[in-house]
Amino acid sequence: MQKRERRKLPIGIQSFADLRKNGYIYIDKTAYVYELVHSGKPYFLSRPRRFGKSLFLSTLRACFEGKKELFEGLAIEALERDNPDAWQEYPVFYFDFNKGDYKHENALEEVLSAHLEEWEKRYRMERKEESLSARFCNLLLKANADTGKQAVVLVDEYDKPLLEGTANRPSEERSKVVFKGFFSVLKSYMEYLGR
């Protein structure tokens, strides 16, 4: 009797690359990625907790980073077959707010600054003593100048700083103000944001 290959369940796996490289079971939702990528911008995905948002954003990230090999055999591979612009690499700014502890003052600013520092190194930019939003604007401009492409901004676990601040009303309000000030610049920089 031939032994059947046992595939692993992706319990707790939030990385599309890990899932695909390590043989986990994957329910192909890449046709939705194709539709989303080709139908406009911007999007706000509000789904319940533990509903796959992080994995979906990781899938979008891999797509925009041009990692075609991760999508072999999936719906999007066939959908993009005749598209000469498919699988290009775009500058991706992936904000993951799950990494921080937001119980102390300035925690959100520290997490945002850490993300910006990582990208400033990648784009060989000296960190200037500017506001977080000004640093982000400079990164969008530099990424566009270096690559000739519009950037993609993905935000994961945006609600964590707000949820952790609910016990502390001033902290929650401060997080809202910081978020608004930081991400509102995107409206003025839409020409630098992709697809």
C-alpha positions as CSV (number, residue, x, y, z in Angstrom):
1,M,0.0,0.0,0.0
2,Q,1.3,3.4,-1.0
3,K,1.8,5.9,1.8
4,R,0.0,9.2,1.3
5,E,1.8,12.4,1.9
6,R,0.6,14.2,5.0
7,R,0.3,17.9,4.6
8,K,0.6,20.2,7.6
9,L,-2.2,22.5,8.8
10,P,-1.2,26.1,8.8
11,I,-2.3,26.8,12.4
12,G,-0.9,30.1,13.5
13,I,1.0,30.7,10.2
14,Q,0.7,34.3,9.1
15,S,3.5,34.3,6.5
16,F,2.5,33.4,3.0
17,A,6.1,32.7,2.1
18,D,6.4,30.2,5.1
19,L,3.2,28.6,4.2
20,R,4.1,28.0,0.6
21,K,7.8,27.1,1.1
22,N,7.0,24.6,3.9
23,G,4.2,22.6,2.3
24,Y,1.3,23.7,4.5
25,I,-2.2,23.3,3.2
26,Y,-3.4,26.5,1.5
27,I,-6.9,27.3,0.3
28,D,-6.2,29.4,-2.9
29,K,-7.6,32.9,-2.5
30,T,-5.3,34.5,-5.0
31,A,-8.1,35.2,-7.5
32,Y,-9.2,37.7,-4.8
33,V,-5.7,39.2,-4.7
34,Y,-5.8,39.6,-8.5
35,E,-9.2,41.3,-8.3
36,L,-8.1,43.7,-5.5
37,V,-4.7,44.5,-7.2
38,H,-6.4,45.3,-10.6
39,S,-9.5,47.1,-9.4
40,G,-8.4,50.2,-7.6
41,K,-7.0,51.8,-4.5
42,P,-7.0,52.4,-1.5
43,Y,-8.6,49.6,0.5
44,F,-9.5,49.2,4.2
45,L,-10.1,45.6,5.1
46,S,-12.1,45.3,8.3
47,R,-12.7,41.7,9.3
48,P,-13.0,40.1,12.7
49,R,-10.0,39.1,14.7
50,R,-8.5,35.7,13.7
51,F,-10.0,35.9,10.3
52,G,-6.9,35.8,8.2
53,K,-6.1,39.4,7.6
54,S,-2.4,39.0,8.4
55,L,-2.0,36.1,6.0
56,F,-3.9,38.0,3.3
57,L,-1.7,41.0,3.8
58,S,1.4,38.8,3.7
59,T,0.1,37.4,0.4
60,L,-0.4,40.9,-1.0
61,R,3.1,41.7,0.1
62,A,4.6,38.7,-1.7
63,C,2.6,39.7,-4.8
64,F,3.8,43.3,-4.8
65,E,7.4,42.2,-4.1
66,G,7.2,40.2,-7.3
67,K,7.7,36.8,-5.7
68,K,6.2,34.8,-8.6
69,E,7.7,31.5,-7.4
70,L,5.4,31.5,-4.4
71,F,2.3,31.7,-6.6
72,E,3.1,28.7,-8.9
73,G,0.0,26.6,-9.4
74,L,-2.3,29.2,-7.9
75,A,-5.2,31.0,-9.6
76,I,-3.3,34.3,-9.9
77,E,-0.5,32.7,-11.9
78,A,-3.0,31.8,-14.7
79,L,-4.8,35.2,-14.4
80,E,-1.5,37.1,-14.8
81,R,-0.2,34.8,-17.6
82,D,-0.7,37.3,-20.4
83,N,0.1,40.4,-18.4
84,P,3.5,41.8,-19.3
85,D,3.5,44.1,-16.2
86,A,2.8,41.2,-13.8
87,W,5.3,40.2,-11.1
88,Q,7.2,43.5,-11.0
89,E,8.8,44.4,-7.7
90,Y,7.3,47.5,-6.0
91,P,8.6,49.2,-2.9
92,V,6.4,47.8,-0.1
93,F,6.0,49.6,3.3
94,Y,4.5,46.9,5.5
95,F,3.5,48.2,9.0
96,D,3.0,45.5,11.5
97,F,1.7,46.9,14.7
98,N,1.6,43.5,16.4
99,K,5.2,43.9,17.4
100,G,4.7,46.6,20.0
101,D,3.6,46.9,23.6
102,Y,1.4,50.0,23.7
103,K,0.9,50.4,27.4
104,H,3.4,53.2,27.8
105,E,3.4,56.7,26.5
106,N,5.1,57.2,23.1
107,A,5.0,53.5,22.4
108,L,3.2,53.9,19.0
109,E,5.7,56.6,18.0
110,E,8.6,54.2,18.9
111,V,7.1,51.4,16.7
112,L,6.5,53.8,13.8
113,S,10.1,55.1,14.1
114,A,11.5,51.6,14.2
115,H,9.7,50.8,10.9
116,L,10.9,54.0,9.3
117,E,14.5,53.3,10.5
118,E,14.5,49.9,8.8
119,W,13.4,51.5,5.5
120,E,15.7,54.4,5.8
121,K,18.6,51.9,6.0
122,R,17.2,50.0,3.0
123,Y,17.0,53.2,0.9
124,R,20.3,54.6,2.2
125,M,18.8,57.6,3.8
126,E,20.3,59.5,6.8
127,R,17.8,59.9,9.5
128,K,16.9,63.5,10.0
129,E,15.3,64.9,13.2
130,E,12.0,65.4,11.5
131,S,8.5,64.4,12.4
132,L,7.5,60.8,11.7
133,S,5.1,61.8,8.9
134,A,7.9,63.9,7.2
135,R,10.3,60.9,7.4
136,F,7.6,58.7,5.8
137,C,7.0,61.3,3.0
138,N,10.7,61.4,2.3
139,L,10.8,57.6,2.1
140,L,7.9,57.6,-0.4
141,L,9.7,60.1,-2.5
142,K,13.1,58.2,-2.3
143,A,11.5,54.9,-3.1
144,N,9.9,56.4,-6.1
145,A,13.1,58.1,-7.2
146,D,15.2,54.9,-6.7
147,T,12.8,52.4,-8.3
148,G,10.6,54.5,-10.7
149,K,7.6,52.8,-9.2
150,Q,4.8,53.7,-6.9
151,A,4.9,52.4,-3.4
152,V,2.5,50.0,-1.7
153,V,1.6,50.6,1.9
154,L,0.2,47.7,3.9
155,V,-0.9,48.1,7.5
156,D,-1.5,45.1,9.8
157,E,-2.9,45.0,13.3
158,Y,-3.7,48.7,13.1
159,D,-6.2,48.2,16.0
160,K,-3.7,46.8,18.5
161,P,-2.5,50.2,19.8
162,L,-6.1,51.4,20.1
163,L,-7.3,48.2,21.9
164,E,-4.4,48.2,24.3
165,G,-5.1,51.8,25.1
166,T,-8.9,51.3,25.8
167,A,-8.2,50.8,29.6
168,N,-6.3,54.1,29.4
169,R,-8.5,56.7,27.7
170,P,-5.8,59.4,27.2
171,S,-3.5,56.7,25.7
172,E,-6.2,55.6,23.2
173,E,-6.9,59.2,22.2
174,R,-3.1,59.9,21.8
175,S,-2.8,56.8,19.5
176,K,-5.7,58.1,17.4
177,V,-4.0,61.5,17.0
178,V,-0.7,59.8,16.1
179,F,-2.3,57.5,13.5
180,K,-4.2,60.4,12.0
181,G,-1.2,62.6,11.8
182,F,1.0,59.9,10.4
183,F,-1.2,58.2,7.8
184,S,-3.1,61.4,6.7
185,V,0.0,62.3,4.6
186,L,-0.9,59.5,2.3
187,K,-3.7,61.5,0.9
188,S,-1.3,64.2,-0.3
189,Y,1.1,61.6,-1.7
190,M,-1.3,59.4,-3.7
191,E,0.7,59.9,-6.9
192,Y,3.5,58.0,-5.2
193,L,1.2,55.1,-4.1
194,G,0.8,52.1,-6.4
195,R,-2.0,50.4,-8.2
